[in-house]
Amino acid sequence: MAFNGEGPHNKRQRTEVDTVNNRGHNTGSYVVSEEPRRKRQEEGKPNHVLLFTIINPMYPITVDVLHTICQSSGNVLRIVIFKKNGVQAMVEFDGVDSAVRAKETLNGADIYSGCCTLKIDFAKPDKLNVHKNDSESWDYTVSMDPYPSEQARYEDMCGGGTGGPGYGESFTGETYRKSGATVVTPVATEYRDQRNFQQPGAVLMVYGLDPIRTNADKLFNLMCLYGNVARIKFLKSKEGTAMVQMGDGVAVERCVQYLNNVNVGLTGAAPVCHSNTNLDEVSAMEHKLQLAFSKQPYLSEVTNPYPLPDKSPSYKEYITNKNNRFMNPAMASKNRIQPPSKILHFFNTPPQVTEEELIQVFKDYDVIPPKAVKLFPMKSERSSSGLLEFETTTEAVAAVMACNHAAIESPGTKFPFIMKLCFSSSRSMSIRNGENNSNGSTDRRMEQDQ
């Protein structure tokens, strides 16, 4: 239930706000003058600067979030977020009327249903001094486009990104009344910006993983075909089980739809250091994945992850991983969402790569190699692409987990090519190694600018 200002929460919130108003703070963005602690804070007089206290902040609070929920009340000039005593913020409006309207509309509201409750008071400062524009402070009189330098950096990393929304446009909100209190509900969007693409409630459980061979990177290689991956955590108490935080609920639904009950072959050789005989017997077979929605809204950071059998960490973050393929609408539109199949589409490989070299990549990763390779006619000298046919879908899924994003060296280049794999829309190749045909043209569109 959204907080309406009554009950025991009221006393706690009033105390927290009094503490902020009565103490001096210097966050680097503004200064609030020091006052004696023994002085009882009186009800603040109307001011065009509001003090926001976020109660139960289960999800990240950024200037983008606050600007979105405040802009309907009036023109927002500056925002500063500070986390010395919980999560609080000051928002400066263009006038007192706008601030009063925002206070009346938002005080007691939940930014997200059931959490991130707002307690709003008139602040003491009459102006906020912002020294830099980032996720925790912003001067909208200087720039209305959040994170422009970050956007340029990520667009360059992802190979363009033209046509996508600017930072700050990926989060929109609707305000409505429920149970006597205003609830601000974010409108979910499938494609969020790189800095904060995680959406609450986008966590799923993955059961049935090979407890010996599977690690976070192998699971990422498979899950990234259906949406952005934010975090992966393996459970020590239940071997072969992992939790995956995707970028949004749509990606979770895709993963469950396409990967639930899928069989996976051996994704490589068992680690040399491993000597658990019982697990070896369980692991020396194919595994059936079971996916389910998790009740957790997000995965918390694990500072000291335990080592998996191959010595890799049991927890990894992928929020800034450039191999995520849904970073903006332009990138997302190039993905062909396909169920697992025995034919893989490969791209971003060296221009003069041979069938033998491609087959050797899979052998080097200790997975069953494809039985046939078809290279597409090259349209440029930048890279090559084509199709790989495996004997079964089970083998193809294992190959994706092991070899997606494998590095392939190429003579004359400073950096290796990062091979990208995905399930093909082609259902048969009808060729053998060394032969060629024109099938698979629909797969070629998605490789451009990836």
C-alpha positions as CSV (number, residue, x, y, z in Angstrom):
1,M,0.0,0.0,0.0
2,A,1.3,3.5,-0.8
3,F,2.3,5.6,2.2
4,N,-0.3,8.2,2.9
5,G,1.4,10.1,5.8
6,E,-0.3,8.4,8.6
7,G,0.8,5.8,11.1
8,P,4.3,5.0,12.5
9,H,6.1,5.8,9.2
10,N,5.1,9.5,9.7
11,K,7.2,9.8,12.9
12,R,10.2,8.1,11.3
13,Q,10.1,10.2,8.2
14,R,9.6,13.5,10.1
15,T,12.7,12.7,12.2
16,E,14.8,11.9,9.2
17,V,13.8,15.2,7.4
18,D,14.4,17.2,10.6
19,T,17.9,15.7,10.8
20,V,18.7,16.9,7.3
21,N,17.2,20.3,7.7
22,N,18.9,20.9,11.1
23,R,22.4,19.7,10.1
24,G,24.9,21.2,7.7
25,H,25.9,19.3,4.7
26,N,28.5,19.9,2.0
27,T,28.1,17.3,-0.8
28,G,30.2,19.1,-3.3
29,S,27.1,20.3,-5.1
30,Y,25.5,22.6,-2.5
31,V,25.8,23.7,1.1
32,V,23.1,23.8,3.7
33,S,24.0,26.1,6.7
34,E,24.6,24.5,10.1
35,E,22.0,25.0,12.8
36,P,22.0,23.8,16.4
37,R,20.7,20.2,16.7
38,R,18.6,21.1,19.8
39,K,16.5,23.6,17.8
40,R,13.2,22.0,16.8
41,Q,12.7,22.3,13.0
42,E,9.5,24.3,12.3
43,E,7.3,23.7,9.4
44,G,9.2,25.1,6.4
45,K,7.6,28.0,4.6
46,P,6.9,27.6,0.9
47,N,10.0,27.6,-1.1
48,H,10.8,26.8,-4.7
49,V,13.3,24.2,-3.5
50,L,12.0,20.9,-2.2
51,L,13.7,18.3,0.0
52,F,12.8,14.7,-1.1
53,T,13.4,11.8,1.3
54,I,13.1,8.4,-0.4
55,I,11.8,5.7,2.0
56,N,12.5,2.1,1.3
57,P,14.6,2.8,-1.8
58,M,14.7,-0.7,-3.3
59,Y,15.6,0.6,-6.8
60,P,18.2,3.1,-8.0
61,I,17.1,6.8,-7.8
62,T,18.7,9.0,-10.4
63,V,18.2,12.6,-11.6
64,D,16.5,11.1,-14.6
65,V,13.9,9.4,-12.4
66,L,13.2,12.5,-10.3
67,H,13.1,14.8,-13.3
68,T,10.5,12.5,-14.9
69,I,8.1,12.5,-11.9
70,C,8.6,16.3,-11.2
71,Q,8.4,17.8,-14.6
72,S,4.6,17.6,-14.8
73,S,4.4,20.0,-11.9
74,G,6.6,22.7,-13.3
75,N,9.9,23.5,-14.9
76,V,12.8,21.8,-13.0
77,L,15.9,23.8,-12.8
78,R,18.3,21.7,-10.8
79,I,18.5,18.4,-8.9
80,V,21.0,17.1,-6.4
81,I,20.9,13.6,-4.8
82,F,22.8,12.8,-1.7
83,K,23.1,9.6,0.3
84,K,24.7,10.6,3.6
85,N,21.5,9.7,5.6
86,G,19.7,7.3,3.4
87,V,18.6,8.5,-0.1
88,Q,17.5,12.1,-0.2
89,A,17.5,14.8,-2.9
90,M,16.8,18.5,-3.4
91,V,14.9,19.7,-6.4
92,E,14.8,23.3,-7.5
93,F,11.8,24.5,-9.5
94,D,11.3,27.7,-11.5
95,G,8.9,29.1,-8.9
96,V,7.1,28.5,-5.6
97,D,3.8,27.6,-7.3
98,S,5.5,24.7,-9.1
99,A,7.2,23.4,-5.9
100,V,3.9,23.6,-4.0
101,R,2.1,21.7,-6.8
102,A,4.8,19.0,-6.8
103,K,4.6,18.7,-3.0
104,E,0.9,18.3,-3.0
105,T,0.9,15.8,-5.9
106,L,3.9,13.7,-4.9
107,N,4.2,13.7,-1.1
108,G,3.4,10.2,0.1
109,A,3.6,8.7,-3.4
110,D,5.5,5.5,-4.4
111,I,7.8,5.9,-7.3
112,Y,7.6,2.2,-7.7
113,S,4.6,0.2,-6.4
114,G,5.2,-0.6,-2.7
115,C,8.6,1.1,-2.4
116,C,10.6,4.2,-3.0
117,T,8.0,6.2,-1.1
118,L,8.4,10.0,-1.2
119,K,8.4,12.3,1.8
120,I,8.6,15.9,0.7
121,D,9.3,19.1,2.6
122,F,10.2,22.6,1.7
123,A,14.0,22.9,1.8
124,K,15.9,25.8,3.5
125,P,18.3,26.7,0.6
126,D,16.8,28.9,-2.1
127,K,19.2,27.8,-4.8
128,L,21.2,24.6,-5.6
129,N,24.8,25.0,-6.8
130,V,25.5,22.1,-9.2
131,H,29.2,21.6,-10.2
132,K,28.8,18.7,-12.5
133,N,26.1,16.9,-14.5
134,D,25.9,13.2,-13.8
135,S,23.4,10.7,-12.4
136,E,23.3,12.4,-9.0
137,S,23.3,16.1,-9.9
138,W,22.1,18.0,-12.9
139,D,21.7,21.7,-13.9
140,Y,18.9,21.8,-16.5
141,T,19.5,25.4,-17.2
142,V,22.8,24.3,-18.7
143,S,21.8,21.1,-20.5
144,M,18.5,19.3,-20.9
145,D,20.1,16.2,-22.4
146,P,21.3,13.9,-19.6
147,Y,24.7,12.2,-20.0
148,P,25.6,13.5,-23.5
149,S,29.2,12.4,-23.2
150,E,28.2,8.9,-22.0
151,Q,25.8,8.6,-24.9
152,A,28.5,9.4,-27.4
153,R,30.9,7.0,-25.9
154,Y,28.4,4.1,-25.9
155,E,27.1,4.9,-29.4
156,D,30.7,4.7,-30.6
157,M,31.2,1.4,-28.7
158,C,28.1,-0.1,-30.2
159,G,28.8,1.0,-33.8
160,G,26.3,3.8,-34.3
161,G,23.1,3.8,-32.3
162,T,21.5,6.3,-34.6
163,G,17.8,6.6,-34.3
164,G,17.7,5.6,-30.6
165,P,16.3,7.7,-27.8
166,G,18.6,10.1,-26.0
167,Y,19.5,9.6,-22.4
168,G,16.5,10.7,-20.3
169,E,14.0,9.7,-22.9
170,S,13.9,6.0,-22.0
171,F,12.0,6.6,-18.8
172,T,8.5,7.9,-18.8
173,G,5.9,7.9,-16.1
174,E,2.2,8.2,-15.4
175,T,0.7,9.5,-12.2
176,Y,-2.6,8.3,-10.9
177,R,-4.5,8.0,-7.7
178,K,-4.8,4.7,-5.8
179,S,-6.2,4.1,-2.3
180,G,-6.1,7.8,-1.5
181,A,-2.4,8.2,-2.4
182,T,-0.6,9.2,-5.6
183,V,1.3,6.4,-7.1
184,V,3.9,7.1,-9.8
185,T,4.3,4.1,-11.9
186,P,7.1,3.9,-14.5
187,V,6.0,3.0,-17.9
188,A,8.2,0.0,-18.9
189,T,10.2,0.4,-22.1
190,E,11.9,-2.5,-23.8
191,Y,15.1,-0.6,-24.5
192,R,16.8,1.4,-21.7
193,D,20.0,3.4,-21.7
194,Q,23.3,1.7,-20.9
195,R,23.8,3.4,-17.6
196,N,20.5,2.2,-16.1
197,F,18.9,-0.3,-18.4
198,Q,18.0,-2.6,-15.6
199,Q,14.3,-2.7,-14.9
200,P,12.9,-3.9,-11.5
201,G,11.4,-7.3,-11.5
202,A,13.5,-8.6,-14.4
203,V,15.2,-11.5,-12.5
204,L,14.8,-15.2,-13.5
205,M,15.9,-18.5,-12.1
206,V,17.9,-21.0,-14.3
207,Y,17.9,-24.6,-13.1
208,G,19.5,-27.7,-14.6
209,L,22.9,-26.2,-15.6
210,D,26.0,-28.3,-15.8
211,P,27.5,-27.8,-12.3
212,I,31.0,-28.5,-13.5
213,R,31.4,-26.7,-16.8
214,T,28.9,-23.8,-16.7
215,N,30.1,-20.4,-15.6
216,A,28.7,-16.9,-15.8
217,D,30.2,-16.1,-19.2
218,K,28.8,-19.2,-20.8
219,L,25.4,-18.4,-19.4
220,F,25.7,-14.8,-20.6
221,N,26.6,-16.0,-24.1
222,L,23.2,-17.8,-24.3
223,M,20.9,-15.3,-22.5
224,C,22.2,-12.2,-24.4
225,L,20.5,-13.5,-27.5
226,Y,17.1,-12.6,-25.9
227,G,17.8,-9.3,-24.1
228,N,20.4,-7.3,-22.2
229,V,22.0,-9.1,-19.3
230,A,22.8,-7.1,-16.2
231,R,24.0,-9.6,-13.6
232,I,24.5,-13.3,-13.1
233,K,24.8,-15.1,-9.8
234,F,25.3,-18.8,-9.1
235,L,23.8,-20.3,-6.0
236,K,26.3,-22.1,-3.8
237,S,23.6,-23.9,-1.9
238,K,22.1,-25.4,-5.0
239,E,24.6,-26.5,-7.6
240,G,23.6,-26.1,-11.2
241,T,21.3,-23.1,-10.4
242,A,21.8,-19.5,-11.2
243,M,19.9,-16.2,-11.0
244,V,20.0,-13.8,-13.9
245,Q,19.0,-10.2,-13.9
246,M,18.0,-9.1,-17.4
247,G,17.5,-5.6,-18.7
248,D,13.7,-5.7,-18.6
249,G,10.7,-7.9,-18.2
250,V,10.3,-8.5,-21.9
251,A,13.8,-10.1,-22.0
252,V,12.8,-12.4,-19.1
253,E,9.7,-13.5,-20.9
254,R,11.7,-14.2,-24.1
255,C,14.2,-16.3,-22.2
256,V,11.5,-18.3,-20.5
257,Q,9.6,-18.8,-23.8
258,Y,12.6,-19.9,-25.9
259,L,14.9,-21.6,-23.4
260,N,12.7,-23.4,-20.9
261,N,13.1,-27.2,-21.3
262,V,15.9,-26.8,-23.8
263,N,18.6,-29.5,-23.7
264,V,22.2,-28.5,-23.6
265,G,25.2,-30.6,-24.5
266,L,28.6,-30.5,-23.0
267,T,29.9,-26.9,-23.1
268,G,33.6,-27.9,-22.8
269,A,36.0,-30.1,-21.0
270,A,35.6,-30.5,-17.2
271,P,38.1,-28.4,-15.3
272,V,41.3,-30.2,-14.6
273,C,41.3,-29.2,-10.9
274,H,37.8,-30.8,-10.3
275,S,37.7,-34.2,-8.6
276,N,34.1,-34.6,-7.4
277,T,33.2,-38.1,-8.7
278,N,29.5,-37.8,-8.0
279,L,29.2,-34.5,-9.9
280,D,31.3,-35.9,-12.8
281,E,28.7,-38.6,-13.3
282,V,25.9,-36.1,-13.3
283,S,27.8,-33.7,-15.6
284,A,28.8,-36.3,-18.2
285,M,25.5,-36.0,-20.0
286,E,23.2,-33.4,-21.6
287,H,21.3,-31.1,-19.3
288,K,17.7,-29.8,-19.5
289,L,17.3,-26.1,-18.6
290,Q,14.4,-25.1,-16.5
291,L,13.6,-21.3,-16.3
292,A,11.3,-19.6,-14.0
293,F,10.4,-16.0,-12.9
294,S,12.1,-14.9,-9.7
295,K,10.3,-13.0,-6.9
296,Q,13.4,-10.9,-6.3
297,P,13.2,-7.4,-7.9
298,Y,16.9,-7.3,-8.7
299,L,20.3,-8.9,-7.8
300,S,22.4,-7.3,-5.1
301,E,26.1,-6.9,-5.7
302,V,28.2,-9.8,-4.3
303,T,31.5,-8.4,-3.1
304,N,33.2,-11.7,-2.4
305,P,31.8,-14.3,-4.8
306,Y,32.9,-17.9,-4.3
307,P,34.9,-19.7,-7.1
308,L,33.1,-22.0,-9.5
309,P,34.9,-25.4,-10.4
310,D,36.8,-23.6,-13.2
311,K,37.9,-20.9,-10.7
312,S,35.8,-18.2,-12.3
313,P,33.7,-16.0,-10.0
314,S,30.2,-17.1,-9.2
315,Y,28.9,-13.5,-9.6
316,K,29.6,-11.2,-12.5
317,E,28.1,-7.9,-13.8
318,Y,27.4,-7.3,-17.4
319,I,25.8,-3.9,-17.3
320,T,28.6,-2.3,-19.3
321,N,29.5,-5.3,-21.4
322,K,29.7,-4.3,-25.0
323,N,28.4,-7.7,-26.1
324,N,24.9,-6.9,-24.9
325,R,22.9,-6.6,-28.1
326,F,19.8,-4.6,-27.1
327,M,21.5,-1.4,-25.9
328,N,19.2,0.9,-28.0
329,P,16.4,0.5,-30.6
330,A,18.8,0.6,-33.5
331,M,20.8,-2.3,-32.2
332,A,17.8,-4.2,-30.9
333,S,16.0,-4.0,-34.3
334,K,18.9,-6.0,-35.9
335,N,18.4,-9.0,-33.7
336,R,16.3,-11.8,-35.1
337,I,14.8,-13.5,-32.1
338,Q,14.8,-17.2,-32.8
339,P,14.2,-20.4,-30.8
340,P,17.2,-22.7,-30.4
341,S,17.9,-24.7,-33.6
342,K,20.7,-26.8,-35.0
343,I,21.8,-24.1,-37.4
344,L,23.7,-21.1,-36.1
345,H,24.4,-17.8,-37.9
346,F,27.9,-16.4,-37.3
347,F,29.3,-13.0,-38.1
348,N,32.1,-10.6,-37.2
349,T,34.7,-13.1,-38.1
350,P,38.0,-12.3,-40.1
351,P,37.4,-11.5,-43.7
352,Q,39.5,-14.4,-45.1
353,V,38.5,-17.0,-42.5
354,T,38.3,-20.5,-43.8
355,E,35.9,-23.3,-42.9
356,E,38.7,-25.3,-41.3
357,E,39.6,-22.3,-39.1
358,L,36.1,-22.0,-37.9
359,I,35.8,-25.7,-37.1
360,Q,39.0,-25.5,-35.2
361,V,37.6,-22.7,-32.9
362,F,35.0,-25.1,-31.6
363,K,37.5,-27.9,-31.2
364,D,39.8,-25.5,-29.2
365,Y,36.8,-24.9,-26.8
366,D,36.3,-28.6,-26.4
367,V,32.8,-28.7,-27.9
368,I,31.4,-30.7,-30.8
369,P,32.2,-28.8,-34.0
370,P,29.6,-28.1,-36.7
371,K,29.2,-30.8,-39.4
372,A,28.9,-28.1,-42.1
373,V,30.0,-24.5,-42.7
374,K,28.7,-22.1,-45.3
375,L,30.4,-18.8,-45.8
376,F,28.3,-16.0,-47.2
377,P,29.7,-14.1,-50.2
378,M,31.6,-11.1,-48.8
379,K,30.0,-7.7,-49.2
380,S,32.9,-5.8,-47.7
381,E,36.4,-6.4,-46.6
382,R,35.6,-5.7,-42.9
383,S,34.5,-9.1,-41.8
384,S,32.9,-12.4,-42.9
385,S,29.7,-14.3,-42.0
386,G,27.8,-17.4,-42.7
387,L,26.0,-20.5,-41.3
388,L,27.0,-23.4,-39.1
389,E,25.0,-26.6,-39.0
390,F,25.3,-29.0,-36.1
391,E,24.0,-32.5,-35.8
392,T,21.4,-31.6,-33.2
393,T,20.0,-28.5,-31.5
394,T,21.5,-29.8,-28.2
395,E,25.0,-29.5,-29.7
396,A,24.2,-26.1,-31.2
397,V,23.1,-24.7,-27.8
398,A,26.3,-26.0,-26.2
399,A,28.3,-24.3,-29.0
400,V,26.7,-21.0,-28.4
401,M,27.4,-21.1,-24.7
402,A,31.0,-22.1,-25.2
403,C,32.0,-20.1,-28.3
404,N,29.8,-17.1,-28.7
405,H,32.2,-14.1,-28.5
406,A,35.2,-16.3,-29.0
407,A,38.3,-14.3,-30.1
408,I,39.7,-15.2,-33.5
409,E,43.1,-13.9,-34.5
410,S,43.6,-12.5,-37.9
411,P,47.0,-11.7,-39.6
412,G,47.6,-7.9,-40.0
413,T,45.1,-6.8,-37.3
414,K,46.0,-5.4,-33.9
415,F,43.0,-6.9,-32.1
416,P,41.3,-10.3,-32.6
417,F,37.8,-10.5,-34.1
418,I,35.1,-11.4,-31.6
419,M,32.9,-14.0,-33.3
420,K,29.2,-13.6,-32.7
421,L,26.7,-16.4,-32.8
422,C,22.9,-16.6,-32.8
423,F,20.3,-19.1,-33.8
424,S,19.5,-18.9,-37.5
425,S,16.1,-18.5,-39.1
426,S,17.2,-21.1,-41.7
427,R,16.0,-24.6,-40.9
428,S,18.3,-26.5,-43.2
429,M,21.5,-25.9,-45.2
430,S,21.4,-29.0,-47.4
431,I,25.1,-28.7,-48.1
432,R,28.3,-30.2,-47.0
433,N,31.6,-28.6,-46.1
434,G,33.1,-26.9,-49.2
435,E,29.8,-26.3,-50.9
436,N,27.9,-23.0,-51.1
437,N,24.5,-21.7,-51.8
438,S,22.4,-18.5,-51.3
439,N,20.2,-19.7,-48.4
440,G,20.3,-17.7,-45.2
441,S,20.1,-14.2,-46.7
442,T,17.6,-13.2,-43.9
443,D,20.3,-13.8,-41.3
444,R,22.7,-11.3,-42.9
445,R,20.7,-8.2,-42.1
446,M,21.3,-8.5,-38.3
447,E,25.0,-8.7,-38.6
448,Q,25.3,-5.2,-40.1
449,D,26.7,-2.6,-37.7
450,Q,26.7,-5.1,-34.8
